Amino acid sequence: MRTRELISVARGFRKGLLDGQPGRGMCFVVSAALAGFLSAFGQETSIWEGTVGEWNHVWLEAPDGRVIDATADQFGEKYPAIYVGKPLDIHKGEKQQWRMP
């Protein structure tokens, strides 16, 4: 999927899931569900978890290395609500890939 399409899908998905509530603390819920939804449309992703300050954070990565982060805004106004692109500082550092059973 193109970046614009991913942003549009992630925005609608987040809006429907969170019903206007903030994304803080909801990164795994949104990311895991979004990964399943995207896979139904042939968009492969993997789920990643890293640490941002004192908090853990979960996001998706596409095979081409693009980050798909539907709750990036929980780390401040400098981040958009929906981010798709190269890893930002909140996606770097020590991280681990989630393995679904």
Backbone hydrogen bonds in HBPLUS format (Angstrom, degrees):
<---DONOR---> <-ACCEPTOR-->    atom                        ^
c    i                          cat <-CA-CA->   ^        H-A-AA   ^      H-
h    n   atom  resd res      DA  || num        DHA   H-A  angle D-A-AA Bond
n    s   type  num  typ     dist DA aas  dist angle  dist       angle   num
A0006-LEU N   A0002-ARG O   2.96 MM   4  6.29 160.6  2.00 156.5 162.3     1
A0007-ILE N   A0003-THR O   2.92 MM   4  6.18 161.2  1.95 156.9 161.9     2
A0008-SER N   A0004-ARG O   2.99 MM   4  6.16 162.1  2.02 146.5 151.4     3
A0009-VAL N   A0005-GLU O   2.88 MM   4  6.10 167.4  1.90 155.9 159.1     4
A0010-ALA N   A0006-LEU O   2.84 MM   4  5.92 168.5  1.85 151.8 155.7     5
A0011-ARG N   A0007-ILE O   2.84 MM   4  5.92 155.6  1.90 148.3 155.2     6
A0012-GLY N   A0008-SER O   3.07 MM   4  6.27 169.8  2.09 151.2 153.4     7
A0013-PHE N   A0009-VAL O   2.88 MM   4  6.01 157.7  1.93 150.7 157.9     8
A0014-ARG N   A0010-ALA O   2.85 MM   4  5.94 165.9  1.87 149.2 152.9     9
A0015-LYS N   A0011-ARG O   2.96 MM   4  6.10 166.0  1.98 150.1 154.5    10
A0016-GLY N   A0012-GLY O   2.96 MM   4  6.12 160.7  2.00 145.9 151.0    11
A0017-LEU N   A0013-PHE O   2.90 MM   4  6.08 157.5  1.95 150.9 157.4    12
A0018-LEU N   A0014-ARG O   2.79 MM   4  5.78 173.5  1.80 159.5 161.9    13
A0019-ASP N   A0015-LYS O   2.86 MM   4  5.29 132.4  2.09 132.9 142.8    14
A0021-GLN N   A0018-LEU O   2.90 MM   3  5.19 163.9  1.93 117.5 122.3    15
A0026-MET N   A0023-GLY O   2.89 MM   3  5.24 159.9  1.93 139.4 138.3    16
A0030-VAL N   A0026-MET O   2.96 MM   4  6.13 174.7  1.97 165.2 166.4    17
A0031-SER N   A0027-CYS O   2.88 MM   4  5.79 161.7  1.92 143.7 149.9    18
A0032-ALA N   A0028-PHE O   2.85 MM   4  5.75 170.7  1.86 152.9 156.2    19
A0033-ALA N   A0029-VAL O   3.26 MM   4  6.20 163.5  2.29 141.4 146.4    20
A0034-LEU N   A0030-VAL O   2.86 MM   4  5.89 157.7  1.91 148.5 155.8    21
A0035-ALA N   A0031-SER O   2.88 MM   4  6.01 151.9  1.96 148.1 155.1    22
A0036-GLY N   A0032-ALA O   3.25 MM   4  6.54 158.5  2.30 145.4 149.7    23
A0037-PHE N   A0033-ALA O   3.02 MM   4  6.30 158.6  2.06 149.0 155.3    24
A0038-LEU N   A0034-LEU O   2.83 MM   4  6.00 168.9  1.85 156.1 158.6    25
A0039-SER N   A0035-ALA O   3.02 MM   4  6.12 152.3  2.10 143.7 151.3    26
A0040-ALA N   A0036-GLY O   3.31 MM   4  6.58 139.4  2.49 139.8 148.7    27
A0040-ALA N   A0037-PHE O   3.16 MM   3  5.39 132.8  2.40 100.8 112.7    28
A0041-PHE N   A0038-LEU O   2.94 MM   3  5.30 147.6  2.04 107.6 117.7    29
A0043-GLN N   A0038-LEU O   3.02 MM   5  5.15 157.2  2.07 142.3 135.0    30
A0042-GLY N   A0039-SER O   3.04 MM   3  4.90 163.3  2.07 106.8 108.0    31
A0046-SER N   A0061-GLU O   2.86 MM  15  5.32 144.4  1.99 142.3 154.0    32
A0061-GLU N   A0046-SER O   2.88 MM  15  5.32 143.2  2.02 146.4 156.4    33
A0098-TRP N   A0047-ILE O   2.77 MM  51  5.35 168.7  1.78 148.0 152.1    34
A0048-TRP N   A0059-TRP O   2.86 MM  11  5.48 173.2  1.86 165.8 166.7    35
A0059-TRP N   A0048-TRP O   3.00 MM  11  5.48 152.8  2.07 146.7 154.8    36
A0049-GLU N   A0096-GLN O   2.89 MM  47  5.45 155.6  1.95 154.9 163.1    37
A0096-GLN N   A0049-GLU O   2.86 MM  47  5.45 154.3  1.92 152.1 160.5    38
A0050-GLY N   A0057-HIS O   2.89 MM   7  5.39 156.2  1.95 153.0 160.9    39
A0057-HIS N   A0050-GLY O   2.79 MM   7  5.39 148.7  1.88 154.4 156.1    40
A0052-VAL N   A0055-TRP O   2.73 MM   3  5.27 165.8  1.75 159.7 164.8    41
A0055-TRP N   A0052-VAL O   3.02 MM   3  5.27 155.3  2.08 134.1 130.4    42
A0060-LEU N   A0068-ILE O   3.02 MM   8  4.94 166.7  2.04 144.6 145.6    43
A0068-ILE N   A0060-LEU O   2.84 MM   8  4.94 164.3  1.86 135.4 136.1    44
A0062-ALA N   A0066-ARG O   2.85 MM   4  5.31 161.8  1.88 156.6 162.3    45
A0065-GLY N   A0062-ALA O   2.90 MM   3  5.44 162.1  1.94 124.9 127.0    46
A0067-VAL N   A0085-GLY O   2.67 MM  18  5.30 172.7  1.67 157.6 155.3    47
A0085-GLY N   A0067-VAL O   3.06 MM  18  5.30 146.3  2.18 136.2 146.5    48
A0069-ASP N   A0083-TYR O   2.77 MM  14  5.04 172.4  1.78 160.0 162.4    49
A0083-TYR N   A0069-ASP O   2.83 MM  14  5.04 164.7  1.85 143.5 148.9    50
A0074-GLN N   A0071-THR O   3.20 MM   3  5.99 170.5  2.21 122.6 125.5    51
A0075-PHE N   A0072-ALA O   3.14 MM   3  6.16 167.8  2.16 129.8 131.7    52
A0076-GLY N   A0073-ASP O   3.21 MM   3  5.50 155.3  2.27 118.7 116.2    53
A0079-TYR N   A0076-GLY O   3.19 MM   3  6.00 168.8  2.20 121.9 125.2    54
A0091-HIS N   A0088-LEU O   2.92 MM   3  5.35 161.0  1.96 116.6 122.9    55
A0092-LYS N   A0089-ASP O   3.39 MM   3  5.28 168.2  2.41 103.1 106.1    56
